[in-house]
Amino acid sequence: MASNIAGLLAYILGFITGIIFLVIEPYKRDSFVRFHAFQSIFLSAACILCAIGWAILSGILFAVSLGFLWHFVLLAWLLIRLGFFLIWLFMMYKAYNNERFMLPIIGPLAANQAR
């Protein structure tokens, strides 16, 4: 399988496929696949941390406003999830086109780990 296809597939199931491509023999030595696998893992971790933080924040806002702000909180959460989904699609597109696009915070971390 070509490196660009492996880089794309590293994003498919988030950290699960990222870890798989870091362990599979022909790809664990390929720096391009390693970069995208690490970036996939870090993007998944950011998404999970955002979901946990948002759950705590929305619980506090719901308790304070007695449910009045629930619709606004739900709309904001849907927009955040849409943003993560679009980033996920964009990263798969970039990996397929043999590009190393670095996301703002996690990109340099993934580049350091991929060396």
Secondary structure by P-SEA (a helix, b strand, c coil): ccaaaaaaaccccaaaaaaaaaccccccccaaaaaaaaaaaaaaaaaaaaaaaaaaaaaaaaaaacccaaaaaaaaaaaaaaaaaaaaaaaaaaaaaccccccccaaaaaaaaac
